[in-house]
Amino acid sequence: MYKFFSETKINDNFLLDEETQKHIRVIRLKNELFLINYQGQFYKCQYVFPNQAKIIEKLNINNEYDYEIIVAIPLIKQSHFEIALQKATELGAKKIIPFISEFCDKANFNVITKKERIQKILKEAAQQSFRNFVPELLNTMTFEQLLDYPAANKIMAYENEKDEKMLTIANDVMFIVGPEGGLSKKEVSQAIAANVKIVSLTKTILRAETALIYMLSKLK
């Protein structure tokens, strides 16, 4: 069953934005029922030409974790950054924090300026993966600001760490991955001082987006 988001409710109907209207025209959706996600709740609806969805039934669906999942993604190449955004959304992240670390390539700093494209990626990934909410994209932080951000547990992937134990996670957590150039020894020391758990994920060195997927797969 197709799933869409709506931000506007008018009596027993939802207003469909232009992007959703275009999608409905492409798939030639007429009498087939579909789902609308409004303020985190799902509704079974029927299309009303040209731009509304009539509520048939409210559904009790919750596909969210009971705890907060935060992912911290460095400013990396646009294609890799967008994959990280998409997969973080599909795997349950509630907040996404872009950050700048010592070895981030300045050529990649513009990836975060494309707000409209980023929000579209997050929304489409949330729709596809049946999320109740689109993740919140926070402002870009420095590595030091990231370490100060309040989170019950912080876990950072670092390829030179000997601890390969990645525990199953079932409570509030922030996952941190490094950029293409890796994390500096200074940053690792700062993280340890801030009580961040440092782990080595595999015997090979992973790209940031791959490391993020690996870490998120440990959620329960």
C-alpha positions, -999 to 999 in steps of 0.1 A, spaced: 0 0 0 14 34 -10 24 58 18 25 96 18 30 125 42 6 154 46 10 185 67 -25 199 63 -59 184 75 -92 200 64 -121 183 82 -120 147 71 -96 153 42 -58 157 39 -43 182 15 -17 167 -8 13 187 -18 24 190 -55 51 163 -52 25 138 -39 0 148 -65 26 142 -92 34 108 -77 -3 98 -76 -6 108 -113 24 88 -123 12 56 -105 -24 63 -117 -38 59 -83 -76 62 -85 -98 39 -64 -70 21 -46 -66 29 -9 -34 43 4 -19 56 37 -14 92 48 10 100 76 -2 131 95 16 142 127 30 108 132 -3 90 128 -14 68 99 -47 70 81 -62 48 54 -74 72 27 -89 74 -7 -79 99 -34 -101 128 -41 -92 146 -73 -72 168 -77 -53 173 -44 -70 157 -14 -72 124 4 -104 114 22 -100 97 56 -115 62 56 -100 49 89 -74 59 114 -48 31 121 -29 23 152 6 18 137 39 26 155 71 18 136 94 39 159 119 28 185 109 36 221 142 54 226 161 82 209 186 74 181 209 102 171 234 98 143 264 121 138 276 123 102 307 142 91 306 164 60 317 139 34 313 137 -4 277 145 -14 269 110 -28 281 93 3 265 119 26 231 114 9 234 76 12 241 80 50 210 103 53 188 78 35 200 47 54 200 65 88 163 73 81 154 38 70 171 23 101 153 45 126 174 76 134 153 103 151 179 131 149 208 136 124 237 159 132 261 169 105 295 178 119 330 191 110 361 173 122 398 179 118 402 158 86 369 168 69 376 180 33 366 216 30 354 208 -6 325 189 11 313 217 33 287 227 7 267 194 10 248 208 40 237 239 22 213 219 -1 185 220 25 157 214 1 174 183 -14 183 169 20 147 173 33 134 155 2 158 126 7 147 123 44 110 125 36 112 99 7 132 75 29 108 79 57 78 72 34 95 42 18 105 26 52 71 32 68 84 56 95 60 76 116 83 106 116 108 122 93 141 126 112 151 160 125 181 175 108 201 196 134 225 224 126 260 216 117 283 212 147 321 212 154 335 179 168 338 196 202 301 207 201 291 172 192 309 158 223 290 183 244 256 174 230 234 157 256 230 120 249 227 91 273 252 69 254 277 79 227 295 53 206 321 62 181 337 40 154 375 42 151 395 18 130 425 18 152 407 8 184 413 -28 195 378 -32 211 357 -50 185 328 -56 208 297 -38 195 270 -44 221 234 -47 212 217 -13 219 183 -9 234 183 26 248 191 63 239 222 64 219 243 86 196 264 69 169 294 88 156 314 80 124 345 97 110 351 113 76 371 99 47 403 111 63 395 94 96 395 108 131 426 124 145 443 111 177 434 144 194 397 138 186 398 103 198 414 115 231 387 141 234 360 116 229 374 92 255 376 121 280 339 128 272 330 92 281 324 82 245 327 44 239 352 38 211 348 7 190 363 -10 160 336 -24 138 353 -49 115 387 -60 104 385 -37 74 382 0 72 346 11 63 333 42 46 313 65 69 280 55 55 288 18 57 300 22 93 268 40 101 247 12 87 267 -14 107 262 5 139 224 11 134 220 -27 126 228 -33 163 196 -16 175 169 -37 192 
